[in-house]
Amino acid sequence: MEKTYRIEVDCANCAAKMETAAKQTDGVADAAVSFMTQKMKVTFTEGSDPTEVMPAVKKACKKVERDCEIFF
């Protein structure tokens, strides 16, 4: 399953770090963060529940960019 989320991030470098953090989160098969469009596309692993995985993704992203925001 793939979902797109609106985000707020301040720079392209931070977006790249958020993408890496999201990809390393359990339940995420792939992730792409676009600074230009302020969107995050997340592909979840088979059987993962996005409502359970996204709080962990947000927590991981806040570790690299504490003032970022992911709206889900």
KEVEXSE-661171 format. One record per residue (C-alpha): residue in one letter; z, x, y. Coordinates in steps of 0.001 Angstrom, whole numbers. Layout:
BEGIN
+------+---------+---------+---------+
: resn :      up :    east :   north :
+------+---------+---------+---------+
:    A :       Z :       X :       Y :
...
+------+---------+---------+---------+
***
This chain:
BEGIN
+------+---------+---------+---------+
: resn :      up :    east :   north :
+------+---------+---------+---------+
:    M :       0 :       0 :       0 :
:    E :    -861 :    1247 :    3471 :
:    K :     684 :      88 :    6738 :
:    T :     234 :    1075 :   10375 :
:    Y :    3155 :    1238 :   12785 :
:    R :    3327 :    1603 :   16556 :
:    I :    5237 :    4704 :   17663 :
:    E :    6383 :    6426 :   20823 :
:    V :    6102 :   10211 :   20798 :
:    D :    5908 :   12623 :   23739 :
:    C :    3485 :   15330 :   22583 :
:    A :     889 :   16180 :   19954 :
:    N :    3032 :   18941 :   18470 :
:    C :    5910 :   16522 :   17946 :
:    A :    3512 :   14030 :   16344 :
:    A :    2411 :   16717 :   13874 :
:    K :    6038 :   17501 :   13019 :
:    M :    6754 :   13793 :   12530 :
:    E :    3767 :   13539 :   10193 :
:    T :    5076 :   16404 :    8069 :
:    A :    8562 :   14867 :    7955 :
:    A :    7167 :   11472 :    6950 :
:    K :    5076 :   12994 :    4145 :
:    Q :    8196 :   14614 :    2676 :
:    T :   10112 :   11318 :    2511 :
:    D :   10656 :    9713 :    -902 :
:    G :    8397 :    6696 :   -1345 :
:    V :    5643 :    8041 :     943 :
:    A :    2378 :    9121 :    -676 :
:    D :     694 :   10090 :    2607 :
:    A :    1186 :    9725 :    6346 :
:    A :    -878 :   10298 :    9476 :
:    V :     448 :   10296 :   13034 :
:    S :   -1870 :    9988 :   16017 :
:    F :    -487 :   11081 :   19379 :
:    M :   -3543 :    9689 :   21188 :
:    T :   -3224 :    6151 :   19793 :
:    Q :     576 :    6258 :   19360 :
:    K :     270 :    5031 :   15764 :
:    M :    1583 :    6118 :   12390 :
:    K :    -278 :    5198 :    9226 :
:    V :    1855 :    5372 :    6085 :
:    T :     632 :    5084 :    2505 :
:    F :    3490 :    4184 :     183 :
:    T :    3811 :    5272 :   -3446 :
:    E :    3216 :    2704 :   -6164 :
:    G :    6182 :     348 :   -6424 :
:    S :    7833 :    1454 :   -3165 :
:    D :    9156 :   -1190 :    -796 :
:    P :    8138 :    -380 :    2812 :
:    T :   11232 :   -2135 :    4173 :
:    E :   13403 :     319 :    2238 :
:    V :   11296 :    3439 :    2842 :
:    M :   10666 :    3124 :    6600 :
:    P :   14308 :    3576 :    7696 :
:    A :   14287 :    6901 :    5788 :
:    V :   10994 :    7846 :    7469 :
:    K :   12458 :    7033 :   10882 :
:    K :   15562 :    9099 :   10128 :
:    A :   13431 :   12082 :    9047 :
:    C :   11282 :   11803 :   12167 :
:    K :   14324 :   11583 :   14446 :
:    K :   15485 :   14930 :   13020 :
:    V :   12372 :   16626 :   14420 :
:    E :   11968 :   14513 :   17588 :
:    R :   15168 :   12684 :   18416 :
:    D :   13715 :   10520 :   21178 :
:    C :   10749 :    9305 :   19124 :
:    E :   10546 :    5646 :   18168 :
:    I :    8868 :    3863 :   15262 :
:    F :    8500 :      95 :   15532 :
:    F :    8561 :   -1794 :   12234 :
+------+---------+---------+---------+
***
